[in-house]
């Protein structure tokens, strides 16, 4: 679920199966950049892969947010913090 709090903080809430997650590449002239795109969808079982037509532009795929990575070390840092968040949930 995508929403903005009363304090104007943008939130992407996972846990309802209502966000499509897609990985891909952005080809720039001087380098290739990895990205993760997040799009709203109808709620379904978490982990369900939605089949959709190929599209050229994010706006055609209803992409809400894109995470862009120019260094693989940045991906490792995000993964580490996601693991920490997972442990926080388990230990609560």
Number of C-alpha atoms within 10 A of each C-alpha: 15 15 11 10 8 7 6 8 9 11 11 14 12 11 10 12 17 19 26 20 16 14 11 11 12 13 10 8 6 6 9 13 15 17 17 14 19 20 18 18 13 10 14 13 10 13 10 12 11 13 6 7 8 8 9 8 9 13 9 10 16 14 17 15 15 15 11 16 16 13 11 10 10 12 15 11 11 11 12 12 11 12 12 12 12 11 11 10 9 8 7 5
